[in-house]
Amino acid sequence: MSTSTAASGRTPKKAAASGWIGSALEYYDFFVYASAASLVFPQLFFPKGNPTVAIMASLATFGVAYVARPLGAFVLGRWGDRHGRKNVLVLCMFLMGASTFLVGCLPSYETIGMWAPILLVVLRLMQGFAVSGEQAGANAMILEHAPFGKRGYYCSFTLQGTQAGQIIAAAVFIPLTALLADDAFQGWGWRIPFWMSFVVVLVGYYIRRNVDETPAFREQQSQRAAAKAPISQVFRQHRANLVRVFLMTFVNAVAVTTTVFGMAYATQPGYGLELDKTMFLWIPVLGNITAVLVIPFVGRLSDRIGRRPVFVVGTLGAGVLMYAYLFFISARSPILALITAILMWGIVYQGYNAVFPAFWQELFPTRIRVTAVAIASQIGVAVTGFIPTINSLVAGPGSGINVPLAVGSVVLVSCVLAAIGAWTAPEPHRVPLESLGEPGATPVPREDYDRIRATA
C-alpha cells in the first residue's frame, strides 16, 4: 500500500509556498472589503440620515458575497476536478483582482445615487464567486503533494497565507487613517487598498503559472478516472461528509464577528461607543500575526494526535471567549478587548483554522475532492457570512439588548454545531492518500504511521 504521492524533492515545499503566497494575495483582496465595509461604506454608499440602516446595509453588502460563493463552488469546484487544480487557481486570481480594483473606482451615493450600492453589490458578488474556488483548489494541490504523515502541517500553510492576506488588508488602512484627514480618507484614501489589487493580480499570476499539477490528479487523467459528473457523484455518494463539512464551517462566526461586527459595534456612532478606529484596526493585524506563528504548530499537532480533537477544542474554546471579547468592547476597554482577541482568534481559533485545510480534503477521494469541499464549505460560509447582519438584527443600535450576551450566544451556538460536525466525522489523518474518502478505508497502524511520519 502506497502512503505517499509521487512527488519528491522540493515539490511539497514548492506547492505549500505557492499555496501560501496565492492565498495571501487573494484573501487580501477579499478582506480589504471587510475593513472598508465597517469604516467608510456606511457613509459613502448609502443614504445619510439613519446611521442604523446604513450600518446594517453596509454589513449586508459584506455578506452578499457569500451568496455567490455556493454558485462559484459548483462552477469552480467542478472546473478544478475536470481541468486541474492549477487551472482553477489562476482563474480565481483574475476574477478576484478585477472585481476588487473596480470597487476602488466606484462613485459615491452622492454622485450616482442608488447605482452606488447596486454596483457595490454586483462587484462584491464577483468577489464571492471568485474566492469560492480558492481554498478548495489550493488545499487539494498541497494535500496531493504532501508527504504522508505531514499533510496537516503542509496544508496549514494555505491558511497561514490567508491570515497574512488579512494582516495586509487590515494593516493597509492603518497609515491611511492615521496620516490622512477624515475628509481625505473618506474622499479618496480608502480607494488605495483596492487599486493595489492590480499589483496583486500580476504577482499572483506569475507565482501560479509555475506551479506543477499534482501527481494524484495527473494519474486520474492518465487512467481516464477523472469524474465526468463530479457534482452528481458528490451528492449521491458523499452526502454525510458533505453535511459534516457544512456544519464545520459555522465556526467562521468567530472570525466575522470579531472583524466585522466587533469593529462596527466599537466604532460606529449608532452604538454610542465610538471607540478609536485605529485601535480596532490593530485587532485583525495582531490577531493574524499571532495566528501566522501558531498555525504550523497546530497543523503538526493534528498530524500527531488527529484532526478531530484539535478541531473540537479550538472551536468550542473560541466560541466561549467571544463573550469576553464583546464584554470588554461594551466596557470601553479596548486594550483588554485586544488581548482577548489575540487569545481567542490568534491562538485558540487556530484549532479550527489550521486543521480544516487537510481535514476537509481528507474526507473525499481525489476524483471529486475540489468539488465536494468547495460546495460544502461555500454553502456553509454563505450562511456564516450573514452572521454580522444577524448580529445587527439581534442586537442592533438602540435595541436595548445586552450585546455581548446576545451576539456571544449566536457565536457559541454556531461553534457547537461545528464541533458536532467534526466529532461525527471519520478520523482521516492515518489514512493513505489513495484511500481517502473511500468507504471502509483502513488507517495505517499507529506504530507504522509514527515511523513513516518521523522519516517523511
Secondary structure, DSSP 8 states (H G I E B T S, - for coil): ---S-S--TTHHHHHHHHHHHHHHHHHHHHHHHHHHHHHTHHHHSS-TT-HHHHHHHHHHHHHHHHHHHHHHHHHHHHHHHHH-HHHHHHHHHHHHHHHHHHHTT---HHHHTTHHHHHHHHHHHHHHHHHTTHHHHHHHHHHHHS-TT-HHHHHHHHHHHHHHHHHHHHHTHHHHHHHS-HHHHHHTGGGHHHHTHHHHHHHHHHHHTT----HHHHHHHHTT-S-SSHHHHHHHH-HHHHHHHHHHGGGHHHHHIIIIIHHHHHH-GGGS----HHHHHHHHHHHHHHHHHHHHHHHHHHHHH-HHHHHHHHHHHHHHHHHHHHHHHHTT-HHHHHHHHIIIIIIITHHHHTTHHHHHHHTS-GGGHHHHHHHHHHHHHHHHTTHHHHHHHHT-TTS---HHHHHHHHHHHHHHHHHHHHHTS---TTS-GGGTT-TT-----HHHHHHHHHH-
